[in-house]
Amino acid sequence: MELEQLKKDWQEMSEKIEKSELFNKELTMNMLKKNAKSSVNKLEKYEFLFLIISVMYTIFLSFALFVNDERLIVNESIWASIAIFVIAGGWQAFKLILLQKMRFDTCSTIEIMNRVTRYKILTKARLYWGMSLLIPFFAIVMYFQRDIFTPELMVAMAIGGALGAVIGLSAYRKHWKNIDELLSDLKEIKSYEKL
């Protein structure tokens, strides 16, 4: 009889441990999914902020083009600036659409990981293509504005460009860190799904 009671107690304890493990696994999965959703939200905020900046600059430059009398800035320079911000805004909108497709309720973890990897590649491409677009942009502006480029203005532009590069690259680095955190969370979720 004592052996039967021991078996019964062992069975109950085994069931409690199993339920506890399932609960812990579910709790961990929920925490990891919450972290991943938080990372996606951070990425969306970043992309949305730069979309708003692109739209605002496009509106401002369109107004400047409307009132410009070409005494200081020629219309071609403004058109080149508008083109840059329209391309940037379109790119941001495209990336926001990609982020909207990263949902746990409609996608498997592997699908989300593939989409995040694609998003990461596109983010790196934006950096390279964005920087390479600046070269023809400045060449066009310098060509059309060659009369106003004094040495003082060139120094001011260089300082402004360097400051902009530092701000842009630090924002990019923080954004890249968020992408890596999201991928790390997704890998952990994938490993817990196998258990």
C-alpha positions in Angstrom: 0.0 0.0 0.0 2.8 2.3 0.8 4.3 1.6 -2.6 1.0 2.5 -4.3 0.8 5.8 -2.4 4.4 6.5 -3.4 3.6 5.8 -7.1 0.5 8.0 -6.9 2.5 10.9 -5.3 5.2 10.5 -7.9 2.7 10.7 -10.7 1.1 13.8 -9.2 4.4 15.4 -8.8 5.4 14.5 -12.3 2.1 16.1 -13.6 2.7 19.3 -11.6 6.3 19.5 -13.0 5.0 19.0 -16.5 2.3 21.7 -16.1 4.9 24.0 -14.6 7.2 23.5 -17.5 4.4 24.1 -20.0 3.4 27.2 -18.1 7.1 28.5 -18.0 7.5 27.8 -21.7 4.2 29.6 -22.5 5.3 32.5 -20.3 8.7 32.7 -21.9 7.2 32.6 -25.4 4.8 35.4 -24.6 7.6 37.5 -23.2 9.7 36.9 -26.3 6.8 37.7 -28.6 6.1 40.9 -26.6 9.8 41.9 -27.0 9.7 41.2 -30.7 6.5 43.2 -31.1 8.2 46.1 -29.2 11.2 45.9 -31.6 8.9 46.0 -34.6 7.1 49.0 -33.1 10.4 50.8 -32.7 11.3 50.1 -36.3 7.9 51.4 -37.4 8.3 54.6 -35.4 11.8 55.1 -37.0 10.5 54.6 -40.5 7.4 56.7 -39.9 9.5 59.6 -38.5 11.6 59.7 -41.6 8.5 59.4 -43.8 7.1 62.5 -42.1 10.4 64.3 -42.5 10.5 63.5 -46.2 6.9 64.6 -46.7 7.4 67.8 -44.8 10.5 68.7 -46.8 8.8 67.9 -50.0 5.9 70.2 -49.1 8.3 72.9 -48.0 10.4 72.6 -51.1 7.3 72.6 -53.4 6.2 75.9 -51.7 9.8 77.2 -52.2 9.6 76.3 -55.8 6.3 78.1 -56.2 7.6 81.4 -54.7 11.1 81.2 -56.0 12.2 84.0 -58.3 15.6 82.4 -59.1 17.6 85.3 -57.7 19.5 83.1 -55.2 18.5 79.5 -55.9 17.6 78.1 -59.3 14.6 76.0 -59.8 16.7 73.0 -60.9 18.3 72.8 -57.5 15.0 72.8 -55.8 13.7 70.1 -58.2 16.7 68.0 -57.4 16.0 68.4 -53.7 12.3 67.5 -54.2 13.3 64.4 -56.1 15.6 63.2 -53.3 12.9 63.6 -50.7 10.2 62.0 -52.8 12.5 59.0 -53.4 13.3 58.9 -49.6 9.6 59.1 -48.7 8.6 56.3 -51.1 11.4 54.1 -49.7 10.1 54.8 -46.1 6.6 54.0 -47.2 7.7 50.7 -48.8 9.6 49.7 -45.6 6.6 50.5 -43.5 4.5 48.2 -45.6 7.1 45.5 -45.0 7.0 46.0 -41.3 3.2 45.8 -41.3 3.5 42.3 -42.7 5.5 41.1 -39.7 2.6 39.9 -37.5 2.7 36.9 -35.2 -1.1 36.3 -35.6 -0.8 35.7 -39.4 2.8 34.5 -39.9 5.0 31.7 -38.7 8.2 32.6 -36.9 10.2 31.5 -39.9 8.2 33.7 -42.2 8.8 36.7 -39.9 12.5 35.9 -39.7 12.7 35.9 -43.5 10.9 39.2 -43.7 13.1 40.7 -41.0 16.2 39.5 -42.9 14.9 41.1 -46.1 14.1 44.3 -44.2 17.7 44.3 -42.8 19.2 43.9 -46.3 16.9 46.7 -47.6 18.0 48.9 -44.6 21.7 48.4 -45.5 20.9 49.0 -49.2 19.2 52.3 -48.2 22.4 53.4 -46.5 24.5 52.6 -49.5 22.1 53.9 -52.2 21.3 57.0 -50.1 24.9 57.9 -49.8 25.6 57.2 -53.4 22.6 59.4 -54.4 24.1 62.3 -52.5 27.0 62.5 -55.0 25.0 63.2 -58.1 22.6 65.4 -56.0 25.4 67.7 -54.9 27.0 67.6 -58.4 23.6 68.9 -59.9 23.2 71.5 -57.2 26.8 72.7 -57.6 26.4 72.8 -61.4 23.3 75.0 -61.2 24.4 77.0 -58.3 28.1 77.5 -59.2 27.8 81.3 -59.0 27.0 81.4 -55.3 29.5 78.8 -54.0 32.0 81.0 -52.1 34.7 79.4 -49.9 32.8 80.4 -46.8 29.6 78.7 -48.1 31.6 75.6 -49.0 33.0 75.4 -45.4 29.5 75.9 -44.0 28.2 73.1 -46.2 31.0 70.8 -45.2 30.3 71.4 -41.5 26.6 70.9 -42.0 27.2 67.8 -44.1 29.5 66.3 -41.4 27.0 67.1 -38.7 24.2 65.5 -40.8 26.4 62.4 -41.4 27.1 62.0 -37.7 23.4 62.3 -36.8 22.3 60.0 -39.6 24.9 57.3 -38.9 24.1 57.3 -35.1 20.4 57.0 -35.9 21.2 54.2 -38.4 23.3 52.4 -35.8 20.5 52.5 -33.2 18.1 51.3 -35.9 20.4 48.5 -36.8 20.6 47.5 -33.1 16.8 47.3 -33.0 16.8 45.0 -36.1 19.4 42.7 -34.5 17.4 42.6 -31.2 14.3 41.6 -33.2 16.2 38.8 -35.0 17.6 37.6 -31.7 14.2 37.4 -30.2 12.8 35.5 -33.2 15.6 33.0 -33.0 14.8 32.4 -29.3 11.1 32.0 -30.2 12.0 29.5 -32.9 14.2 27.5 -30.4 11.3 27.4 -27.9 8.9 26.3 -30.5 11.0 23.2 -31.1 10.7 22.2 -27.4 
